[in-house]
Amino acid sequence: MKRRVAVAALAAALGAAGVVPSAHAIDSDAAERLQRTIAADYSDVNSVVVLRGGSPLFAYHRNGDPDTLHDVQSVAKSGLSVLVGVALGQGRIASLDQPIVALMPALAGVNADSRAAQVTVRHLLTMTAGFDVGAAGTDRSDGARAAMSRPFKAAPGEAFAYDNPGFVLLSRVLEAAVGQPLPAWADAHLLQPLGIERIQWPGAGMGRLVLGMRTRDMAKLGQLFLQNGRWGDRQLVPADYVRAATQRQNAGGPPVGLPYGYMWWAIPSSSASPSPASRSTFFASGFGGQMVWVHPPLDLVIATTSEVSAASGARGQALKLVRGPLFRAVQAMPPAKQTP
């Protein structure tokens, strides 16, 4: 009974936000086995939400509270990618190839290297801006200027390098493009349409990476991109942007070691000749086991949160859970209704 009540509550929350729930869920016996398995064998994992065809299949919350705001770490990067897509669709950003100094003129002259003027929104999204990611900036007056004033290690567009300060820089560039603080703009143009009512933003000036989110709201970001940027009757993010964001833009590298899109990781297709219409798995990944895993062939979204620690990250329990017991449980179900 407790299991049915939990899924019903999740369905109501998602339905209110534009996802059409159904009564279809993982068999109650199988769900109880999953609950016990996670509790006993995946002790790093704190929460799980599984959607298929936009409908809730399964939820697990170690502390029993689905409204807990979890530290999602670098899943925030994928959330920022969503916001860039919204801004692009609204014309706030003319093109991904627009230089960031054109969007934020205050950055002009922060870095004397001529390559600084060549850095575009696309370079920051694909982590190919060329900055030396191991170096500190010479201008430490704020996070954006510190990131922009770092020395270059490669020409923009030449090589992938995972770049946490680049997230801060892109956040500030986006704020400049939309003309208001990012939390307020995001609330009006993304969070409210998705029915995301609770979120903890980073510190002042977007100087930190971490966001606090409910697990079901993490899943909504994955569902939005599974639906090619459409939510209900609104196209929140251009479909062509979503497609590009979730497929290989470069070979990627550490810390995940997979191809990279626009701040989403892309798993290469297992097919030797994938059709143009087919979509491979893509996911958002945060330190320690925070994840939004989207598998289009099964119309599947799985969001997880875990303990935030190097040990949790090394054990990789969230990914093992997603690709093991959870995936098998979904595969054993009848086909899902198609996502609208």
C-alpha positions as CSV (number, residue, x, y, z in Angstrom):
1,M,0.0,0.0,0.0
2,K,2.8,2.4,0.9
3,R,4.4,1.8,-2.5
4,R,1.1,2.6,-4.4
5,V,0.6,5.8,-2.3
6,A,4.2,7.0,-3.1
7,V,3.8,6.4,-6.9
8,A,0.3,8.1,-6.9
9,A,1.8,11.2,-5.1
10,L,4.6,11.3,-7.7
11,A,2.1,10.9,-10.5
12,A,0.1,13.8,-9.2
13,A,3.1,16.1,-8.9
14,L,4.2,15.3,-12.5
15,G,0.7,15.5,-13.9
16,A,0.2,18.9,-12.4
17,A,3.4,20.0,-14.3
18,G,2.3,18.7,-17.7
19,V,3.4,15.1,-17.7
20,V,0.5,12.8,-18.2
21,P,0.7,10.0,-15.6
22,S,-0.8,6.6,-15.9
23,A,-1.6,3.8,-13.5
24,H,1.2,1.8,-15.0
25,A,4.1,1.1,-12.6
26,I,6.6,-1.5,-11.7
27,D,4.8,-4.6,-10.2
28,S,4.5,-4.0,-6.5
29,D,6.4,-7.2,-5.6
30,A,9.2,-6.2,-7.9
31,A,9.1,-2.6,-6.5
32,E,9.5,-4.0,-2.9
33,R,12.4,-6.1,-4.0
34,L,14.0,-3.0,-5.6
35,Q,13.5,-1.0,-2.4
36,R,15.2,-3.7,-0.3
37,T,18.0,-4.1,-2.8
38,I,18.8,-0.4,-2.9
39,A,18.6,-0.1,0.9
40,A,20.9,-3.1,1.5
41,D,23.3,-3.2,-1.5
42,Y,23.5,0.4,-2.7
43,S,24.0,2.3,0.5
44,D,25.6,5.3,-1.3
45,V,22.3,6.0,-3.2
46,N,20.0,8.4,-1.4
47,S,17.1,8.6,-3.9
48,V,15.8,7.4,-7.2
49,V,12.9,8.4,-9.5
50,V,12.1,6.4,-12.6
51,L,9.8,7.7,-15.4
52,R,8.7,5.9,-18.5
53,G,6.7,7.5,-21.2
54,G,6.4,10.5,-18.8
55,S,4.7,8.3,-16.2
56,P,6.2,7.4,-12.8
57,L,7.3,3.8,-12.4
58,F,9.3,3.8,-9.2
59,A,10.6,6.1,-6.4
60,Y,12.9,5.5,-3.6
61,H,13.9,7.9,-0.8
62,R,16.3,6.7,1.8
63,N,15.2,9.3,4.3
64,G,11.5,8.9,3.4
65,D,11.2,12.5,2.3
66,P,10.6,13.1,-1.5
67,D,10.9,16.8,-0.9
68,T,14.5,16.8,0.2
69,L,16.7,19.2,-1.8
70,H,19.7,17.2,-2.8
71,D,23.1,18.6,-3.7
72,V,23.2,17.7,-7.4
73,Q,26.8,18.8,-8.1
74,S,27.6,18.9,-11.9
75,V,24.1,18.0,-12.9
76,A,23.8,21.8,-12.6
77,K,25.9,22.0,-15.8
78,S,23.2,20.2,-17.7
79,G,20.6,22.4,-16.1
80,L,22.5,25.4,-17.3
81,S,22.5,23.9,-20.8
82,V,18.8,23.7,-20.7
83,L,18.6,27.4,-19.8
84,V,20.9,28.3,-22.6
85,G,18.6,26.5,-25.0
86,V,15.6,28.4,-23.6
87,A,17.5,31.7,-24.1
88,L,18.5,30.7,-27.7
89,G,14.9,29.9,-28.5
90,Q,13.8,33.3,-27.3
91,G,16.4,35.1,-29.3
92,R,18.2,36.3,-26.2
93,I,21.3,34.6,-27.7
94,A,21.5,35.2,-31.4
95,S,23.7,32.1,-32.1
96,L,25.8,29.6,-30.2
97,D,28.7,31.0,-32.2
98,Q,28.2,34.4,-30.7
99,P,31.4,35.5,-28.9
100,I,30.8,35.8,-25.1
101,V,32.4,39.3,-25.0
102,A,29.5,40.4,-27.4
103,L,27.0,39.2,-24.8
104,M,28.9,40.5,-21.8
105,P,31.1,43.4,-22.9
106,A,32.4,43.8,-19.3
107,L,34.6,40.8,-20.1
108,A,36.4,42.5,-23.0
109,G,40.0,43.3,-22.0
110,V,40.0,40.9,-19.0
111,N,42.3,38.6,-20.8
112,A,45.0,40.2,-23.1
113,D,45.4,37.0,-25.1
114,S,43.8,37.5,-28.5
115,R,42.1,34.1,-28.2
116,A,39.9,35.4,-25.5
117,A,37.8,37.4,-28.0
118,Q,37.2,34.2,-30.0
119,V,35.5,32.2,-27.1
120,T,31.9,31.6,-28.0
121,V,28.8,30.2,-26.2
122,R,29.4,27.0,-28.0
123,H,32.9,26.7,-26.8
124,L,31.8,27.0,-23.2
125,L,28.9,24.5,-23.7
126,T,31.2,21.9,-25.2
127,M,34.1,22.7,-22.8
128,T,36.4,23.5,-25.7
129,A,37.1,27.1,-24.8
130,G,40.9,26.4,-24.5
131,F,41.6,27.8,-21.0
132,D,44.1,26.1,-18.9
133,V,41.6,24.5,-16.4
134,G,44.3,23.8,-13.9
135,A,45.4,27.5,-13.7
136,A,44.0,30.3,-11.5
137,G,42.8,33.5,-13.1
138,T,44.7,36.7,-12.7
139,D,41.6,38.8,-12.0
140,R,39.9,37.4,-8.9
141,S,37.3,40.2,-8.4
142,D,34.5,37.8,-9.3
143,G,34.0,34.3,-10.6
144,A,33.4,35.3,-14.2
145,R,36.4,37.5,-14.5
146,A,38.6,34.9,-12.7
147,A,37.5,32.3,-15.2
148,M,38.0,34.6,-18.2
149,S,41.5,35.8,-17.1
150,R,43.0,32.3,-17.0
151,P,45.8,31.5,-19.5
152,F,45.0,29.6,-22.6
153,K,46.3,26.1,-23.2
154,A,44.7,25.6,-26.7
155,A,42.9,27.5,-29.3
156,P,39.1,27.8,-28.7
157,G,37.4,24.7,-30.3
158,E,40.5,22.7,-30.4
159,A,40.4,20.4,-27.4
160,F,38.0,19.2,-24.6
161,A,38.9,20.0,-21.0
162,Y,36.4,19.7,-18.2
163,D,36.0,23.2,-16.8
164,N,34.2,24.0,-13.6
165,P,35.0,27.8,-13.7
166,G,33.7,27.7,-17.3
167,F,30.3,26.9,-15.8
168,V,30.4,30.1,-13.7
169,L,31.5,32.1,-16.7
170,L,28.7,30.8,-18.9
171,S,26.2,31.4,-16.1
172,R,27.2,35.0,-15.9
173,V,27.2,35.4,-19.7
174,L,23.7,34.0,-19.7
175,E,22.6,36.5,-17.0
176,A,24.0,39.3,-19.2
177,A,22.1,38.0,-22.2
178,V,18.7,37.8,-20.5
179,G,19.2,41.0,-18.6
180,Q,18.3,39.9,-15.1
181,P,19.6,37.6,-12.3
182,L,19.5,34.0,-13.5
183,P,17.4,32.6,-10.7
184,A,14.5,35.0,-11.4
185,W,14.7,34.5,-15.1
186,A,15.0,30.7,-14.8
187,D,12.0,30.6,-12.5
188,A,9.8,32.4,-15.0
189,H,10.9,30.7,-18.2
190,L,11.8,27.2,-17.1
191,L,11.0,26.3,-13.5
192,Q,7.4,27.5,-13.4
193,P,6.5,25.8,-16.7
194,L,8.0,22.6,-15.4
195,G,6.2,22.9,-12.1
196,I,9.5,23.1,-10.2
197,E,8.6,25.0,-7.0
198,R,11.6,24.4,-4.8
199,I,15.2,24.9,-5.7
200,Q,18.3,26.1,-3.9
201,W,20.5,28.3,-6.1
202,P,24.3,28.7,-5.7
203,G,25.7,31.7,-3.9
204,A,25.6,35.3,-5.0
205,G,26.8,35.9,-8.5
206,M,26.6,32.2,-9.4
207,G,30.0,31.8,-7.9
208,R,29.4,28.2,-6.9
209,L,28.4,25.2,-8.9
210,V,26.0,23.4,-6.5
211,L,22.2,23.4,-6.8
212,G,19.8,21.8,-4.4
213,M,17.0,20.0,-6.2
214,R,14.3,17.4,-5.5
215,T,14.9,14.1,-7.3
216,R,11.6,14.3,-9.2
217,D,12.6,17.8,-10.5
218,M,15.9,16.4,-11.7
219,A,13.9,13.8,-13.6
220,K,11.8,16.6,-15.2
221,L,14.9,18.0,-16.8
222,G,15.6,14.7,-18.4
223,Q,12.0,14.3,-19.4
224,L,12.0,17.7,-21.1
225,F,15.0,16.7,-23.2
226,L,13.5,13.3,-23.9
227,Q,10.5,15.1,-25.3
228,N,12.8,17.3,-27.5
229,G,12.3,20.4,-25.4
230,R,8.5,20.3,-25.4
231,W,6.4,20.4,-22.2
232,G,2.6,20.1,-22.6
233,D,1.7,22.5,-25.4
234,R,4.8,24.6,-25.1
235,Q,8.1,24.3,-26.9
236,L,10.4,25.5,-24.1
237,V,13.7,24.6,-25.8
238,P,14.2,24.3,-29.6
239,A,14.2,20.7,-30.7
240,D,17.3,21.1,-32.8
241,Y,19.2,22.4,-29.8
242,V,18.1,19.5,-27.7
243,R,19.2,17.0,-30.4
244,A,22.6,18.7,-30.6
245,A,23.0,19.0,-26.9
246,T,22.5,15.3,-26.3
247,Q,24.7,13.9,-29.0
248,R,28.5,13.9,-29.5
249,Q,30.0,17.3,-30.2
250,N,33.5,16.1,-29.3
251,A,35.3,13.0,-27.9
252,G,35.0,14.3,-24.3
253,G,37.4,12.9,-21.7
254,P,37.7,12.9,-17.9
255,P,36.0,12.7,-15.5
256,V,33.4,10.5,-17.2
257,G,35.5,9.5,-20.3
258,L,32.6,9.6,-22.8
259,P,31.7,11.9,-25.7
260,Y,30.4,15.3,-24.8
261,G,27.5,17.3,-26.1
262,Y,26.3,20.6,-24.7
263,M,27.0,19.9,-21.0
264,W,25.4,16.5,-21.4
265,W,27.4,13.3,-21.7
266,A,26.5,11.1,-24.7
267,I,26.8,7.3,-24.9
268,P,27.8,6.1,-28.4
269,S,25.2,4.1,-30.2
270,S,25.6,0.4,-30.2
271,S,24.4,0.2,-33.8
272,A,26.9,0.3,-36.6
273,S,24.5,2.3,-38.7
274,P,22.1,4.2,-36.5
275,S,19.2,5.9,-38.3
276,P,19.1,9.7,-38.3
277,A,15.9,9.5,-36.2
278,S,17.3,7.2,-33.5
279,R,18.6,8.7,-30.3
280,S,21.2,7.2,-28.0
281,T,21.4,7.4,-24.3
282,F,22.5,10.7,-22.8
283,F,22.9,11.8,-19.2
284,A,23.8,14.5,-16.7
285,S,26.5,13.5,-14.2
286,G,27.5,15.0,-10.9
287,F,30.3,14.2,-8.5
288,G,29.6,11.2,-6.2
289,G,26.7,9.7,-8.1
290,Q,24.2,12.4,-8.9
291,M,22.6,11.5,-12.3
292,V,19.9,12.1,-14.8
293,W,20.0,9.1,-17.1
294,V,17.9,9.3,-20.3
295,H,17.4,6.2,-22.5
296,P,15.2,7.1,-25.5
297,P,14.8,3.6,-26.9
298,L,12.8,2.7,-23.8
299,D,11.3,6.2,-23.3
300,L,13.1,6.1,-19.9
301,V,14.4,8.7,-17.5
302,I,16.1,7.8,-14.2
303,A,17.3,10.4,-11.7
304,T,19.5,9.5,-8.8
305,T,21.2,11.2,-5.9
306,S,24.0,9.8,-3.8
307,E,26.4,10.7,-1.0
308,V,28.6,13.5,-2.2
309,S,32.1,12.0,-1.7
310,A,35.1,10.7,-3.6
311,A,34.5,7.3,-2.1
312,S,30.9,7.2,-3.4
313,G,32.1,8.4,-6.8
314,A,34.7,5.6,-6.9
315,R,32.2,2.9,-6.0
316,G,29.8,4.1,-8.8
317,Q,26.8,2.5,-7.2
318,A,24.3,4.9,-8.8
319,L,25.4,3.9,-12.3
320,K,25.5,0.2,-11.4
321,L,22.0,0.5,-10.0
322,V,20.7,2.3,-13.1
323,R,22.3,-0.1,-15.6
324,G,21.6,-3.2,-13.5
325,P,18.5,-3.8,-11.3
326,L,16.5,-0.7,-12.5
327,F,17.1,-1.3,-16.2
328,R,16.2,-5.0,-15.9
329,A,13.0,-4.1,-14.0
330,V,11.9,-1.8,-16.8
331,Q,12.9,-4.2,-19.6
332,A,10.6,-6.8,-18.0
333,M,7.6,-4.5,-18.3
334,P,5.3,-4.2,-21.3
335,P,6.1,-1.5,-23.8
336,A,5.4,2.0,-22.6
337,K,2.9,4.4,-24.2
338,Q,4.7,6.9,-26.5
339,T,5.7,10.2,-25.1
340,P,3.6,13.0,-26.6
